[in-house]
């Protein structure tokens, strides 16, 4: 009856609930009909602590406070009857009339301010009493007392449960902006003996900001530190860091009484009591996926849960009823759309609910569900930009279940499904420009396939090919070339020269040759592949057009600009008809065509084209995708040549910052941007700054591209020009002659770059 204020510890103040307390106080003071305020949320989120704080404050103000524990029907009714008596009801009234009617009559006319707290009303059906809670005829009813208020705590946040007389106030764990309050709870309970604030922050995040778990952890550490070292088990965590490590190993290590597990088991039992017999099974399935937003409309459907035991018998409405029931008890959050999820609804479990619920028996069913979702037509391909919202959400689950399948006992078929989804997830990462993460996932799959399928199995070779593509995009040209050549040798021997897989490997290997500066060899390869693809696939097949496009890139780099332009324009006409104006493949061609315009001196045309392409890429691929950065870089080059130095410099610096993060310091594109920053510094008169950059870039290009690569020679020539400007004539002359010799050897006398070097030497009266 009296509020258990002894559970409230003044030395450990309520943290992170100031806004909620203010909201409740405002509601309590509002004029008109009083509404019951319901604090609702998952078990352990601090609803009772909030109610205790409210009770303490109201009691300090002189109000009459009653407290009823609603966990058991018998004690609940006894509590309401006791309140009625203390509010003025006689035994005769309670025995002869409806006790609930008598209670609310007395409370309505009670002369002094009062607060009635009904705590732990997790099974609201107990509040129906003689009538119906949502109808306002149960133990809780609308009232007209100008001085009274009712506060209820419950796990059930379903508005239909409570009816219109109640206002729901969701109580959430302390995450996001409130994580500092969660950290402070840990520090309050651990008594300052358990480590740094940074370690406390990491543990608070791992505990999901759940007040129950935070208090449990803090008390555990405080007690552990009171035990003398001589008597302490060496494995006992004594600080935030070791507690987090023990928690990662097994929740039971730091919660031997299973307080956390029992908290949520109680919620599940209530759902089962209501007839949701599959609630526990669905919760176990969700807990088996990764600790990441789960796109439940893709993964948890009648079509995907075919191997999930009794869940397989449920139709769509049945599954939705279960999901909303679990959400109603705070066991998971249903979010209409996560940031960046493009409208795909997701479900999230609290990390400790996951720890307490994970069940290895659900692993195979989850793998099958994810595989079905990944293979569904509506999910699309990982390379399709329009489907990235799906794959952004599926990817972490694909990687996680693959790793789990390797470490747990699953069937051969489940392992195969897990591997297929992991590969699709890695392909998404690659397409999205997340090269390092894609590489790690391809390498993990490849290691598994080598162990279980063998070095020459078709799936192993296909993954090796995918890995080589990522290595190429990371700028690891030698490693990519070695991978391509190994796979190509096998394909030629076992599939034949004209096989499509063989031709694809040859095509990709030619791209590496091109990027390594072996232009003649790359051109010969493209021409041979193009002949075969035209013969086997036709003129307008995507593979034919792809090879034709790469051949145009070689023509461009060989200085045959008119022929390159004609090729690009012909390909662009086909691709626009097939794919549309803004398709990523079309944008690549438009980008390269704009580069030709730039190199032909048509700067206004190039600027307009780059701006149009950049707008599409930013919208589709994002600001930091390598393809977006490439176009932004080319736009900066045009601005520089137009004399817009400040604007060009701002663009270069933005691109360079992203490239350093996403591609790395030594990636060829990063070095190209640094080279152009140096040229801009030179144009602005900062010769020392330019020289320092050129020398740094030249050193890295020599190391990673070789002495005779065109990009290496370009940096070397720019540096030689700068040396001449600084009066170091002999060194400039020596450099110029060496560069010219290499250009003639690599490109011939008629290449524009060779001619440019000759013209530069002549302009400084250096004999070419």
Buried (B, 14 or more C-beta within 10 A) or exposed (E): EEBEEEEBEEEBEBBBBEEBBEBBBEBBEEEEEBBBBBBBBBBBBBBBBBBBBBBBBBBEEEBBBBBBBBEEBEEBBBBBBBBBBBBBBEEEBBEEEBBBBBBBBBBBEBEEBBBBBBBBBBBBBBBBBEBEBBEBBBBBBBBEBEBBBBBBBBBBBBBEBBBEBBBBBBBBBBBEEBBEBBBBBBBBBBBEEBBEEEBBBBBBBBBBBBBBBBBBBBEBBBEBBEEEEEEEEEEBBBBBBBBBBBBEEEBBBBBEEEEBBEBBBBBBBBBEEEEBEBBBBBBBBBBBBBBBBBBBBBBBBBEBBEBBBEBEEBEEEBBBBBBEBBBBBBBBBBBEBBEEBBEBBBBBBBBBBBBBBBBEEBBBBBBBBBBBBBEBEEBBEBBBBEBBBBBBBBBBBBBBBBBBBBEEEBEEEBBBBBBBBBBBBBBBBBBBBBBEBBBBBBBBBBEBBBEBBEEEEBBBBBBBBBBBBBBBBBBBBEBBBBBBEBBBEBBBEEBEEEBBBBBBBBBBBBBBBBBBBBBEBBBBBBEBBBEBBBEBBEEBBBBBBBBBBBBBBBBBBBBBBEBBBBBBEBBBEBBBEEBEEBBBBBBBBBBBBBBBBBBBEBBEBBBBBBEBBBEBBBEBBBEBBBBBBBBBBBBBBBBBBBEBBEBBBEBBBBBBEBBBEBBBEBBBBBBBBBBBBBBBBBBBEBBEBBBEBBEBBBEBBBEBBBEBBBBBBBBBBBBBBBBBBEEBEEBBBBBBBBBBEBBBEBBEEEBBBBBBBBEBBEEBEBEB
